Amino acid sequence: MKRFLLIGLLNVLALGLYAQIEDQKIEPVAIVLDKYPVSFSVLDSTSIKNSNLGQDIPILLDNLTSVVSTSDAGAGVGYTGLRVRGSDASRVNVTINGVPLNDSESQGVFWVNMPDFASSVDNMVLVRGAGTSTNGAGAFGASLHLQTQASSAEAYGEYSGSAGTFNTLRNSVKFGSGLLNDRWTVEGRLSKITSDGFIDRATSDLQSYYFDTSYKLGDSPTDGQLKFITFAGHEVTYQAWFGIEESILANNRTFNPYTYENQVDDYQQDHYQLFLDQPLSDDVSLDIGLHYTKGQGFFEEFREQDGLGNYGIADQVIGGQTITESDLVRRRWLDNDFFGAIFSTNIYQDAHNIKVGGGWNKYLGDHFGEVISGQFIPQERIGQNYYFNDADKTDFNIYSKYTYDFESGFTPYVDLQFRRVNYDFEGLALDGSGTVTPLPQTVDHNFFNPKAGLTWRGGDNSAYASVSVAQKEPNRSDYTDSPADQLPVAEKLTDFELGYRYNGVVNAGVNFYFMDYKDQLAVTGGVNDVGAYTRVNVDDSYRAGVELEANWQPNEKFEIAANATFSQNRIESFVENIDDFDNGGAQQVFHEDTDLALSPNVIAGGNIAYAPIPGRLKVSLISKYVGDQFLDNTSTESRKIDAYLVNNLALNATLAENAGFIKAIDINARVNNLFDTDYEANGYTFGYIFGGETIYEEYYYPQAGTYFLGGLNVKF
């Protein structure tokens, strides 16, 4: 197997970029990784533009080192997900211009709420491991920084359209005013994306906008700038999040168990950001940001013969017959507000660099449900809330980073962060009689997260080493599904990174990492005292591996790049709980030294590109290899996602440049899954005992076979 992987690494195709970001200022909030001993990849504006055909951001990031992307609908439009080094989206801290994006309660990121956002992004920086201190919940596996487009001094108009298999269609228009009166710029975008999806009925109807305006406070660079940004997305997607049972998958890879015509997720999210970028002197700058995000929406679902008591409705007596169940349609709502302020101060003086930053963020969220129709539902209960609870979360952090450049090429780095989290929510209580009742609860966390490291530079060579501590609070369901006396504790990560880079004829890098977890929350099948499945704290677990990257461009026509991650992702021991429907309760099975779920030991990729007309025409063969992934934490061979190797073919062509009023005409085309490979990128499993047998059920999310996307971009 190892021999196969070493040979395959030379043939597998994906994008990998291992470069040191030089000291730079990116508006409106600087993301500066220079001198920091971290492992990262960059997707610049050209790479984004060449691959953006309407698919979600996780799909655009799929070829970066240690990344695995997933798609519920199977073709990259709709609900998508991202994992880095095996860590799921709730452990990847995402910011947009320094503003936290992760949901405050679930801690995940719902990219479907931001359709075509990549069209307004200048660059994406993925930092693997604990990284450096940023705003948000903190990186427990990685952090992803998205920087929106810089203001353009020249006026422009732009149309982007793409179409392809599964009736996928994207239309987007952009405009920019250029610099007005030497002070103002105004830019915007409108987009619409529709797709039928690979999975049956997994349709997507997505709309979004982006708008920004900037104002220079004076003629001098030291006068500063104000910038206002707003963007929003509205998604209506038919649900495909149930997956496909293994017994069905072999004969019907597009099966969707949902058949109700309006089984949809309908959500709107609006973002507002205001930034002040103010140089205070030649050596000192101040950045301040205010932000507000409004989210509101529901998912609608048909329920067959659901108990009336689940909705607080008394049994109905009709024609002398007592009715206890009814077919019905319900909606479960979210209505939330997220707002706050962030800041950073940078001081550059001789060889010293000090950065002090932080943020205060507030989340207010309402959760409620309503029955909108039903066979035996009293009319007065239609549209009434059958549950309502709210949440209030406050997140404050402050950090300080310091580096010093020695003439010998060494740069030590120290990063200290304090973070405080307060969370008020409606949880559960269990009284002496065994009755479960709602109970308002409050939890507080105080985290001190120190980081330190050393970087060395000498000519084409550089090396770094670091150790970082990150701590993270449990998510909403960890709390709300647990009685007050059984609440989980916070997780702790100690991350060790050691790397080397060479930038010469060949750009190459190697990074070793050891991520040591204490009290990591993991699904074990356990049910708490109130009957809910919960994640539980696992004493000791770790992720350890090596990341390899190389890029060689012998001439302007030919380029080859490759990356690979070889890792071990283990839990030292845990107790699995299996529901026993025969006798009640659960049976326990002890496991020792097992693999963490959905954490492949091998992730590899590469890109072979040939440009017969440099700068005008390029063809790329791109592939991704992902090793076996276990569906749970037991390392059971019958419950896993098989390894897969997927090849894609991309074409990028410029048909015209500076032809009259047309500045550029570009064509992008992509044949995905070139060899029509059957594979699954995600899944889950659960087990139970029934009829004297232990039964496990596995569900998978198959990805599309060969499919095509083509796009046209015209800039005026």
N, C-alpha and C positions, 0 to 999 in steps of 0.2 A: 504493500500500500504506500509506504514512504517513497519507494522508487517511482511509483506511478505519479505521486504528487510532485516530485522534483522534476520529472520529465514534463508533466502537465503544466507546471508553472511557466515553462518556456513557450507554451502554446495558448494558454488561457489569456483572455483579452479584456482589460478594463483600464480605466483612467486612474493614475496615481500621481500625485504631486507632492513632493517632499521638499519644500523650500523654506528658507528663513525669511520671514516678512521683515523688510527693512523698516526703519523708523518712518512712520507715516502718520498723516492726519486724515482720517476718514470722517466726513460729516454724517450726521450731526453729533454722534458720540464716537470717540476714537476707540478702535479695537487694535491695540498694539501688542503684538506677541514677540517683538524683537527682544532678545536677551532673556526671554523666559524659557526655562528648561522643560518644554512640553512637546508632545508628539501631536502633529496636526496636519491637516490637508486643506487646500484652498480650491474653491471652484470660482473662477473669475467670471466677469461679465461675458466674455467671448464664449467660454465653455457653456455657460448657462443658455445663451442665445442659440448656440448650435444644437443643443439637445432639447430645448423647450418646445414641445409640440402639444402642450395642454395637459400633460400628466402631472401628478402631484410632486412636490419637492422631494419626498423620500425616494421616488423613482429616479430623479435627477442625481441624487447622491449615491445611488446604488453601487457605482463603480469605485467609490473611494475605499481606502483601506479599512478593513474590519467592519464594513457596513453590510447589513442584510436588510432589504426592503420587502414589504408585503403589500398585497392588494386584495381586499375582500371581493371586489367584483372581477378581479383577475386580469385587468388590463391597465391598471395604473390611474384610473379616473374614479373618483368616489372616495370611499374610506381606504386609506393607506397607512402603513406603519413603518417604523424605522427601529432597528436594533444596532447597537455598536458594541463590539466585543461580547455579544450575547446579552447585553443589558437592554431592557425594553425602553419604550418611549418615556415612561414615567421617571426614568433615571438619566435621561438626556436633557440637560437644562438648555432651553432654547430662548434666545433673546432676539428682538428686532430693534435695532438701533439702541441696544442696551436695556430695553424694556422687556421684562419677563413675559413669555408667551404661554408657558405651561399652565394648564388649568389648576387653580389653587387647591381644589379638592381631590380630583383624581390624579393630578400631577402629570397627566398625559398631554399630548398635543393632537388636536383634531385638524389635520391639514385640509380636510374637505371644507372647512369653514373659510378657507382662504384660496379659492380657486384662482389659478393663473397669477398668483402672487409673484412667481418667479420672473414675470415680465417686468416687475418694478424693483427687482433686486440687483444691486451692483456686484456683490460678492457674498459668498457663504464660506465661513471658516469653521471647520469641524475639529475640535480639540478632543483627543481621546484621553481617557483617564479622568482624574479629578481636576486637572487643568489649573487655571488661576481663579482667583475670587471674582465672581460676577454677581449681578443681581439675580434674584430668583431662588428656587429651591436648592440650588447647588448641584454640581455634576456628580452623579454617582456612577456613571459609566462613560459619559462624554458631555461636552457642551457644544452647542451649535449657535454661531453668531451670524445673523442675517443683517446685512447693511443695505438699506434702500438706496435707490439711484441718487447720484449726486446731481445738483442743479446744473443745467446746461446753459452756457452763455449764448448759444445760438438757437434761434427758433427752429422748430421741426414739427413734422407730422409723420405718423407711422401707422401702417396697417400690418397686422399679423393674422394669418389664417391658416388653419390646418384641418385635415380630414383624414379619415381612415376606417379601418375595419370596425365592426360593431356600431356602425353609424356614428362614430365619434366625430364631432365637429366643434371647432373652436374659432371664434372671431374676436379680435381685439384691436382697438384703436387707441393710439397715444398721441399726445400733443405736448409741445413746449413753447412758451412765449419767447424764450431767449431773455437776455438781460434788458429790463425796461428801466429807462431813466437812470441807468448805472446803479440801480438799487434792487429792483424786484425781479423775481422769476416766478412763473406759474406753470405747473405741469400736471398732466392727468392721464388716466387710462380708464377705459370701459371694456369689460370682457364678458363673454358668454361661452360656456362649454356644455355640450350635451353628449351623452353616450348611452348606448343600450347595455354595455358591459358584456363580458364573456359569460358570466353566470346568468341563468334565466331570470328575466325581469329585473336585473340589477341595474336599473336605469339611473342616470344622474342628470340633473338639470341645475346648473351652477351659474351664478352671476356674481360679478364683483366690480369694484371700482377702486381706483387709487388717485389721490389728489395731493399735491403739495405746493406750498408757496414759501419763498424765502425772501428775506429783506436784509440787505447789508446796512449796518448801522453807521457806516462812514466810508470814506475813500481809502483809508489806510487799512492794511491787513490786521492791525491791532484794534480796529474798531468793532470787530465782532459781527455776528450774524444771528438773526432769528429765523427759525424755520418751523412751519406748521405742516403736519402730515396727517391725513386721514385716509383710511382704507376700510373696506367692508366686503363681506361675502355673504351670499344667501344660497344655501344648498337644500335641494330636495332630492333625496336618494332613496330608491327602493332598497329595503333591507336585505343584505346578503351576509350578515355577520354571524349567522348560525353555523355556517360551514356545511360540509357534506359528510355524512356517515360513511365509514370505510366500506361497508358492504354495498353501498350504492355507487361509490366513486368509480369502481372498476368498470361499470357499464354506462354511467351517465355522469360525465365530468362537469356538466353545466347545471346540475340539479339544484333547485332552490325549494326548500320545504314550504316557504311562504307563498300563498296563492291569493290572499285577500288583495283586492285591487289597489288599496291605498295604504299598504303596509310600508309607510315611508318615515324617514327622518327628515324633519323640516326645521332648519335652524338659521338664524341670522346673527352675525357678529359684526359689530362696528368698533373701529379703533380710532382714537384721536391722540396725537402726540404733538407737543410743543417744546422746542429746544432753543436754548441760548448757548451759543459758542462764543466765549468772551476771552480773548487773550488779555492778561493783566500786565504783562511785560514781555520782553523777548524770551524770558525763561519760564514764565508761569502762564498757565491757561486754566480756565474754568468752564466746565460744561454742566448745564442744569437742564433737566427734562421733566415735564409734567405729562401724565398720560391718563387716559380713561378708556375702558373697554366695556361695551354693553353687549350682552348676549341674551337671546331669548328664542325659545323654540321647543319642539316636542317630537316624540316619536309616537306614531299611531300603530296600534296592533289589534288584530282580531283574536279573541279568546273563545275557545270552544268549551262550552259547558263548565264555565268557571263558577266557583262558589259565590253565592250572593253575599255571604258573610265577609268575604275578602274586601268588600266595598262598603261595609257598614250598612248593608241593606237586609232587612228582615226577610225571612222566608215568606213567599207569596202563596196565598191560597186562591186557586182559580178552579171553579167548577168542582169544588170539594177536594181538589188535589193540591197537596203541598209541594210547592216548587222551591227547591234549594239551589238550583244551578241554572245558568242561562248562557246562551251565546251572547257575546257582547263585543263592542269595540271601545277601546280606551285610549286615552292620550296621557302620556307622562311628560310633564313640563319641567323646564329649567328657565329661571329668570334671574340673571345675575349681573352684578356691577363690580368692576375691578378698576381701581384708580390709585394714584400715588405720585411720588416724586423720586427722581434719581439725580445723582450728582457725581462729578469727579473733578479733581484738581491735579494737574500735572506740573511738576517742577523739574526742570532740566538745568543743572548747573555744573559745568565742567564734566566730570565723570560720574556725577551723581544723578540719579533719576528717582524721584519720589512721586508716587501716585496715591492719593487718598480719595476714596469714593464710598458710595453707599446708596441706600434707598429705603423708602418707607412705602409700603403697599397695603391696600385694604381691599378685602373681598367680601361682598354681601351676596348671598345666594339663596333663592327660594326653590324648593322642590315640591311639586304638587301633582296630583293626578285627577283625571275626570273621566267618567263614562259618558260617551257621546251618543251611543245607541245600544239597544239590547232588546232581546225578545221578551224578557220578563222584567225589565227595569222600569220602576215607577217613573212617570213623566217628571215628577218634581225632583228626581235625583239626576236627571240628565243635565250634564254640564256643571254639577256640583262637585266640589273637591272631596275625594274619598280619603285623601291624606294630604297633609301639608307640614313641612318642616323647613326651617331656615338655618343658615350657617353664617358665621361672622369670623373672618380670619384676618389677622394683622401680622405682617411680616416686615421686620426691620433688620437691616444689616449695615455694617460699616466695616471697611477694610483699608489696609495700608500696604502698599508694595514698594520695595526698595531694591534698586540694583546699583552696582558700582563697577565701572569699567577700568580694570587694571591695564597698564601698558603691555603686560605680558600676554594679554588676550583672554584672561579669566574675568568672568562676571558673576559674582555671587548674587543670589536672589533670596529675598525674604518676603513673605506674604502672610499677613495676619488678618483674620476676619472674625468678627463677632456677629452672630445672628440670633435674633429672638423671634419666636413664633407664638402667637396666642390664637387659639381656635375654640370658638363656642359653637356647639352643635347639639342636636337632639339625638341622644343615644338611647340605650336600652338599660333597663334594670330588671332584676329577677328577685321577687320577694320570697318569703319563706314558704309560701304555698305553691311555688313554681310558676306563678303568673308573671308574664312579661309585660312591662309597662314602659311607656316613653319616659325619658329622664333627661332634662337639659344638663349638659356637661361642659366643662372647660378644661382644656389642657394647655400647658405652657412648656416651651422648650427654650433653653439657652444653650447655644452651640458656640464653641471656640474652635476655629478651624485654622491651624497653622500650616504653612507650607514653606519649604526652603529648598534651594538647589544651587547648582553651579554650572555655568556654561563656559566653554573654551572655544576660541576661534583662532585658526592659524592658516592663512592662505585659503586653499580650497577645502580645508578640513574644519570640522567643528564637532564638538561632543558635549554632552550634558548629562546631568544626573539630578534627580529630585526625589523628595519624599513629601507627601501631601496628606492631610487629614480632611475628610468630608463627613458631615453628619446630616441625617435626613429624617424628618418626621414621617410617621405612617400616613397613608392617604385616608380619604373620607370613609370608605367602606371598612377599612381596618378598624376604625373607631365605631362607626354606627352599627356594625354587625356584632359588636362585642359588648358584654355587660360591663358596667362601670368598674367592677373589681377584676376584670380580665383584659384590660386595655394593653395593647402591644407597646413596646418601648421603641425608641428611636434607633435607627441603624447607624453604624459607624464604618467608615472605609479608611484604611491606610494604604495609600497608593505609592509604589516605588517605580520610578521610570529611569531607564539608562539608555542613552542613544548616541549614535554616531552618524554624521552626514558627510558626504563628499560631493562637491559641486565642481566638476571638471568636464572632461570629455564625456563622461557618464555621470549623471546625477543619481546618487544612490544613498540609501539610508537604512539603518537597522535600529530597532527600538525594542528593548526588553522591558516587560512590565510584570509586576506582581501586585495584584489588588486583593488585599486581605480584609475580609468583611467580618464584623462582629455584630451579631443579632440581625443578620439580613432576614428580611421578611420573605417567606416562601410558602407556596401552596402545598399542603401536605394531605389534603382530603379531610382535615379535621373539622369537626362541627363543635361550636361552643355550646354553652349552657342554654342559649336561646334558639338553638337549632340552625344557625347560619354557618355556611362555609366561610372560613376566614384564613387569611395568611397568618402564619405564626413565626415568631422569631427563632431562627436557627442559629445556634451558638457560634459555629465557626464554618466559614466557607471562603473560597478564594477563586480568583481568575489569574492565571499566569500564562504568559506567552511571549512570542517574538513576532514583530512586524517587520517585513522586508519590503523595500520599495526601490525601483530602479527605472531610469528613463534615459534612453539613448537616441540621439538624433544626429546621424553621421552627415546628413546634408539637409537642404531645405525641402526635399521631397519625401524623405522617409523618416519615420519615427516609430519606436517601439517602447512600450512602457509595461511594467508588471508590478504587482504587489501581492503579498501573501501574508496571512496570519496563521501561525501554528500555536495552539493554546491547549491548556487544560483548565476546565471550569468545574470545580468540585465542591461538594458538601461533605464535611467530615462524618456527620451522622445525623439522622433524623428519624422520627416515628411517623409512618404513614397510617392514616385512619381510613378504613373502608366501611362504608355504611352496611349494616346488617339488617336487611328488611325481613329476614326470617325471625330473628330473635330480638330485634330492636337494638338501638345503640350502634356501636361500631367496633370492629376488630382492628387491632393494632399490629403493624408489621415494622420491625426495626430494620433500618437500612444504614449501611456504613460505606463511606468513600464512594459516593455516586456522583454522576454528572448533573450539573445544573440544567434545568429544562431550557430548551430552545437556545442552546449555546454550542454551536458547531466548533469542533476542534480545528477545522481547517476552513478558511475563507480566502479565496485567491482570485486574482483577476489580471487583466492586461489589455493593451490596446496596440494593434498594429495599424498604422495609418500610412497611406501613400497619397501624395499630392502631385499629380501629373502637371498641374498648373499651380505652382505655389501661390497662395493667397487668393486663388479663384476657384479651385476644385480640389476636394479631398475626399477620399474613400477610407473608411475605418472599419475594421473587423474587431468587435468588442465581445468579450465573454466574461462570464462570472461562474466560479465554482464555489459551492457551499456544501460542506460536509454533512454527515448525519446529524440530526437534531432530535433528541429525546423529547417527548411530549410532556413528561413529568420528571420528577427528580429521582426516579428509581432505577434509571439506566436499563430499562427493560427493552429488549430488542424488538418485541412485537408492538411496541408503542413508540414509534419514532417516525420522523420525516426522513425519507431517503435522500442521500446526497444527490445533487444535480449540477449539471454543467449546461449553461445556456449561452448561445451565441447570437449576437445582433450585428446587423450590417447598417452602417450609417453613411449618408452622402451629404456633403455640404458644398454648395456651389454659389458663387457670386456671378450673376448674369450681367449686371451693369453697375458702374460706379461713376458718380458725378456726371450723369448724362442729362444735361439741362437742369430742370427743376427736380429731377429724381436724383437723390444722393446715393441710393443703393437699392438693388433688387437681389435678394438672397433666396435660395431654395434649400430646404432641409428635408431629408427623407430618411426613413428608418424602417428596416424590416426586423421586427423583434422575434425572438425565438426562431431563428433562421432554419433550424433543422427539426422544428415541430416536436420538441421534447415535451413529454408528459411529466410535469413535476408539480409539487406543492411547496409553498413557501412558509406556511403557517399552519397551526392546528392546536387541538387541545384534547384532553382525555379525562374520564372520570370512571370510578369503579364502584361496585356494590356487590353484596351477597344476596342472592335470591334463588329459592328452590335448591338450596344446598350447594350452589355453584358460585364461584367468584367470577364476576363478569366485568370486563372493561369495555367501554365504548370509546372509539376514536373518531374524531371529526377533523377534516382537513379543508384547506382553502386552495383549490387547484388554480394554477395560473394559465393564461391563454396559450394556445399553440401559436403557430406562425400568424402574425398579424402585422399590418402595415399602417404607418402614419406618414403623411407628407405635409409640408408647410411652405407657405410663401410669405416673405417679409419685404415690404416696400417702404422705404424711408424717403421723405420729401424734405 
